[in-house]
Amino acid sequence: MSEQELEKISKITNREFLAKWAIDVNVDPYSIPIEELDPAHPSLFEHNKFMPYFDRLRDEDPIHYTEDSMYGPYWSITKFKDILHTDTNHDTFSSDINNGGIRMSGRPTESPAENSPLYLPMFIMQDPPKHEEQRMVVSPSFTPKRIRELQELIRERAGTILDNLPRNEEFNWVREVSVELTGQMLATIFDIPQEDRYKLIHWSDTIENLSNPDFFETPGEGFQELWKCYEYFDAVWKERQARDVPGDDLISVLAQGESTRDMSPNEFLGNILLLIVGGNDTTRNSISGGVLALNQNPAEYEKLRQNPGIIPKMVPEIIRWQSPVMHMCRTAVEDIEFGGKLIKKLDKVVMWYISGNRDESEIARADQFIIDRENPRHHLAFGFGIHRCVGNRLGEMQLNVLWEEIMKRFSEIEVLSDPVYLRSNFIHGIRELNVKIPG
């Protein structure tokens, strides 16, 4: 990263920036004038105080404009059907990185230059036709046939992980199980040495901690770490290109794909990071969230103990309840009247999946965790339309297998303390979940 780029994103430290935008997370959101409501502040998510903000917005102002925030002005879309409409109308609501991309901080008038280390295009931040061209390259890696091929490997690994857990001792479920299982899966689909899976976890964590002063003094330090990911996978890429027989791992697939084999370093890194986060954060946090939800709802845990056969229904309910990706952003490409509001061209629009998944007008008893719902896949957690999560079935399979193996071994996983959440409004992440397995 050049000195100029480092200077650009290091003029103010993460701690100084957060201090400038500090809020009292204990303030009742119903006491705030609704035009001043800002549901996106990361401290609300770190302290698990965000849900009342969305409850109020769904009831009083489901398409809500926040004029002043640390991310600039933005619209919040909080009801299920409005989110579905936004997500499936890519002609009106763009994901393209040059229009601001899928993050709240992205702004079309402030996009970094294409050769900047801060410019990381990826296929989820592309509109058609490029989005389809690149997505089609990786989609065959997540077919039902490929997932079935991986299932027994996942079962074997899950069993080994669970069998090595301590009994009657406190430990962090996130680190010992959630991170371990998803890290092993990532290393497999990239076909890299298993001992390197911790690098993948580190780079995945880095993305969500770029602005966290507990990890990096400035965002620039975090971006320097991310470019180490490029250095690692550039070597892997060159090795795959030199093979006489093409492989079927994700790096080989990208190296062979007509629309991906000539990617710039920035685009290559962007797509690698997308696959790392998509393969790690969503499944990992659903694994942790499921243990937490069952402990918070003991009647549902007892229901599971009495009938482990409901695991296939429980898994999508866990994913809905956790909503591991809490939002995605779009940018309006034209003025549009939506829900009685005028969204102007180039306005940032935030689809709050985690809010839509609590919308009582669309999901019966949405504020309850119910592991035997009749239609458990009726949720927004994987997105909709052309950007629907390409690896959703792989994630569900890992959760199904893990819970089958858990119920063969343990009648209870007891949560001992409140979880420690990630400081992020994007990934609904659990950093620590201290548990004990009676034995």
Salt bridges, closest charged atoms under 4 A:
GLU46 OE1 - ARG423 NE 2.90
ASP55 OD1 - ARG58 NH2 2.65
GLU60 OE1 - ARG56 NE 3.12
ASP61 OD2 - HIS64 ND1 2.79
ASP61 OD1 - LYS341 NZ 2.58
ASP87 OD1 - ARG330 NH2 2.86
ASP91 OD1 - HIS90 NE2 3.68
GLU132 OE1 - HIS131 ND1 3.79
GLU149 OE2 - LYS145 NZ 2.63
GLU149 OE1 - ARG146 NH1 3.38
GLU152 OE2 - ARG155 NE 3.66
ASP163 OD1 - ARG409 NE 2.62
GLU180 OE2 - ARG197 NH2 2.41
ASP191 OD2 - ARG243 NH2 3.55
ASP196 OD1 - LYS199 NZ 3.83
ASP205 OD1 - ARG284 NH1 2.97
GLU208 OE2 - ARG103 NH2 2.49
GLU225 OE1 - HIS202 NE2 2.81
GLU225 OE2 - LYS228 NZ 2.79
ASP234 OD2 - LYS238 NZ 2.98
GLU239 OE1 - ARG240 NE 2.63
GLU239 OE2 - ARG243 NE 2.94
ASP249 OD2 - ARG240 NH1 2.70
ASP249 OD1 - ARG243 NH1 3.95
GLU267 OE2 - LYS130 NZ 3.10
GLU300 OE1 - LYS303 NZ 3.10
GLU302 OE1 - ARG305 NE 3.08
GLU317 OE1 - ARG320 NE 2.91
GLU317 OE1 - ARG373 NE 3.00
ASP359 OD1 - LYS79 NZ 3.27
GLU362 OE1 - LYS81 NZ 3.87
GLU362 OE2 - HIS378 NE2 2.93
ASP372 OD1 - LYS303 NZ 3.14
GLU396 OE1 - ARG377 NH2 2.62
GLU396 OE1 - ARG393 NH1 3.23
GLU404 OE1 - ARG155 NH2 2.82
GLU405 OE2 - ARG155 NH1 2.75
GLU405 OE2 - LYS408 NZ 2.79
GLU405 OE1 - ARG409 NH1 2.80
